[in-house]
Amino acid sequence: MSNPQGAASRKSSGDVRRRLTDGGRVWAVYEHLTLTGIASLIFDCGEGFRRIRPFPAHWTLLSDVALRELCHAPVNRIALEGAPRQEPGDIAGSG
């Protein structure tokens, strides 16, 4: 499953705001707001996804190069209790 919370929550969190091509993959990039109000920037390639938290409020204005760097940067990711921690370069759901 490539959607972090399922299809219904993806629709409720907004449309895909950007598409980014990187290394042969096309990433749909969008914001996701959980039921608890925590915002994440999601990079979804269909095979898996990357969740970035925190992320810059102006991410829609970033160049493709800067957005790619954000996708791959070792940033502060919040690990949920019981969930495996995502390391830079890993794609959740592709294991």
C-alpha positions in Angstrom: 0.0 0.0 0.0 1.6 3.3 -1.0 -0.7 5.7 0.8 0.3 6.3 4.4 -3.2 6.4 5.7 -5.3 4.8 3.0 -7.1 6.2 0.0 -9.9 8.0 1.9 -7.5 10.0 4.1 -5.4 11.0 1.0 -8.5 12.5 -0.6 -9.3 14.3 2.6 -5.8 15.8 3.0 -5.8 17.5 -0.4 -4.8 17.0 -3.9 -1.4 16.3 -5.2 0.3 19.6 -5.4 3.5 18.7 -7.3 4.9 15.9 -9.4 8.6 15.3 -9.2 10.8 12.9 -11.3 13.8 11.5 -9.6 15.9 8.5 -10.6 13.3 7.2 -12.9 10.5 7.5 -10.3 7.6 9.9 -10.5 6.7 11.2 -7.0 3.4 12.7 -6.2 4.1 15.3 -3.5 1.3 16.5 -1.2 0.6 17.5 2.4 -1.1 15.1 4.7 -2.8 16.1 7.9 -3.5 13.3 10.4 -6.6 13.0 12.6 -4.4 14.4 15.4 -3.5 17.4 13.4 0.1 16.6 12.6 1.1 17.7 9.1 3.5 15.8 7.0 4.9 16.3 3.5 4.4 13.0 1.6 6.4 11.9 -1.4 4.5 9.0 -3.0 5.9 7.0 -5.9 3.3 4.2 -6.0 5.9 1.7 -4.7 6.1 3.4 -1.3 6.3 6.8 0.2 8.4 9.1 2.3 7.0 11.2 5.1 8.9 14.4 5.9 8.3 16.2 9.2 8.9 19.1 9.8 8.8 20.6 6.3 9.1 24.2 5.0 5.7 26.0 4.8 6.8 27.3 1.3 7.6 23.9 -0.1 5.3 24.5 -3.1 7.6 27.3 -4.2 10.8 25.2 -4.0 12.6 24.3 -7.3 12.6 20.7 -8.4 16.2 20.5 -7.3 15.4 21.8 -3.8 12.4 19.5 -3.5 14.5 16.5 -4.5 17.1 17.5 -1.8 14.3 17.7 0.8 13.0 14.3 -0.2 16.5 12.7 0.3 17.7 14.8 3.2 18.4 13.3 6.6 15.7 15.4 8.4 14.1 15.0 11.7 11.4 12.4 11.1 9.0 11.5 13.9 8.9 7.7 14.5 5.5 6.6 15.7 5.5 4.1 18.6 5.6 0.6 17.1 6.4 1.8 13.6 9.8 1.2 12.0 11.9 4.3 11.8 12.5 5.4 8.2 16.1 6.1 7.3 17.2 8.4 4.5 16.9 6.7 1.2 14.4 4.1 2.4 11.0 3.9 0.8 8.3 2.9 3.2 6.2 0.0 2.0 8.9 -1.3 -0.5 10.4 -3.9 1.9 
